[in-house]
């Protein structure tokens, strides 16, 4: 980036994102994944976005009619999350909180966005908050289906009854992929 750091406005798939790219992360490579999530989102469902950032997945889901509990630990990203919910006219559908998602989860969710490569470690935290038939979207590097099944079994779920589909998001490194595993709980 050349020049003085400053905020920019990025428009994508009907969402407006305000951000300072020198202070927060924004990945253009996740565009198709955001579109895929919107197509899966059902009006009125309750979603946990455990690593909300500036609203990458929160905003499209809220625009689609979901109620999103958006949790972000970085105060700068959290500020943009709140600002972006307002810019997109969805503040009434976004319950944004700043802090560690493990301490902020509450109630039951239909769906959870787990958009961090270490999110598998958070399965024991989110599982008690998922409704029967709920869907987890677990981000990882490479396919971790077997590891997810083992973690579910350890948490008391019948992994044989759990549907897991694997979606490639983008290349991460040579022979490595950013993956999202869609986990449909029994």
N, C-alpha and C positions, 0 to 999 in steps of 0.2 A: 504494500500500500504506500502510495506516494503522497506527501503533503501532511498537513496537520490532521491528527486523528479527529474524527467527527462522526456523528450519527448519520446513518443512511436509512432509507426506506426501501425495502425489497418487497415486491409483490409476486405472489406465486399461488396458483390454483385458487384464486379468489380470496386469499389471505394477505393482510398487510403486516409486515414485520419491521419494526423499528429496532435498530441495533447499532452499536459501535463495534465494528469488527476488530478493533484493536483491544477490546475488553471482553468480548464474549464470542463463543463458537457458533458458527452457522455452516451447515453442510449442504451444498447444492446437490450433492450426490444422493441425498435421501428423498428427493422430490417424488420419485415413483412410489416409495414406501409410504409417504404421507398420503398420496392419492389412493393407494390400496387400503390404508386404514380408514379413510373417509367412506369408501365403498362398503366397508364391513360394519361401520358404525350405524346403529339403529337409533331412531329418534327416541329420546327420553331415557336411554340407558345411562347408568351411572358408571363413570370411568375413573380409575386411579391412574394418573400420569405421575409415576414415581420419580422421574428425572426430567422435569418439564422444561428446563432451560428457559428460552425466551418464548416458548409456546409452540415449538415445531409440530407436535402432534395434538396438543391441547386445543389450539385455535381451530384447525380444520374439523375436529370432532365436535367442538362447541357450535360451530357454524352449522354443522349437520344436525344439530338438535340434541346432542348429548349434554348431560350435566357432568362436568369434569372437575375432579378434585386434583388440582395441579400442585405438586410439591417440588420445590427447588431449594437446594442447600446453599447455592452461591447467591449472595445478596444482590450483586450487580445484575445477574441473569434474572433473578426474581423481580427486580424493578422493571426490567423490560417485559417480563411476562405480564405483569399487572397493566403496564402501559399498552401492550399489544392487545390484551383482552378488551380494553377500553376502545382502542382504535378500530377494532373489528366489531364493536357493538355487542359483545358477548359477555360482558362483566357479570351479568345476572346468571350466566350458566357456568361460570368458572369460579370455583372456590380455591383461590391461590393462597398457599402457605409457604413461608420461608423456614427451612429447617431440614433435618434428616428425615427422609420419608419413613424410615422404620419407626419413628416416634410419632408420626402424624397420621398414619392410616387409621381410619375410623369407619364403622358401619360395614355394609356389604357392597361389593362392586360386581357389575356385570362383565367388566372388561378391565384389564390392566396393561398399560403401556410400560414396558420395562426396558427403556431405551439406553441402557448403559451396558458395556461389555462385561461387567462384573455382576450383572443383575441376577444371575443364577444364585448367587449367595443370599439374595433377598427372598427366595421362594418361601422359606419358613416364616417370614414376616407377612407376606401377602396372602398366603393360602387360607388362613383363618378368616380373611375378609372377603373371600370370593364366594359368590352365589353358586349354587349347583348349576352346572352347565356353563359356568363363566369361562371366559377366554383370556389367556395370558399371551402377550406378545413379547417373547424373551429374545433380546438382542445378544449376539455373541460373535466371536471370531471363529469361523468354521462350524460344522454341524456338531451339536452337543446333545442330540436326541437321547442317546443312552444315558448321559449324565443327568438329563432332565428326568427321565423315567426313574432312575435310582433315587433322585432327590424326592420325587413324588411318593415313591414307596416308603422312603424313610419318614415322610410326613403323614403316612397312613392312608394314602390314596392308592387305589387299584390302578397301577400304571397300564395294565392291559386294557382297561376300559377308557383310557385317556387317548384322545386323538391328537397326534402331533404332525403338523405339516411344516416343511422347511422351505424358506423362501430366500433366495439370494438377493441382496440389496445392491452390493457393488463390490468390486475388487478392493481388498484391503492392502495386500502386498502380493508379490509373486506366489501363486499357488495358495493364497489365503483369501477367504471371503468374509465380508460382513453378512451375517445371517440373521434372519428373524424366524424363530420357531413359534408357530401358532399352536398353543396348547389348549385344547378344549377339555375342561375338567368334567368328570362324570357327575 
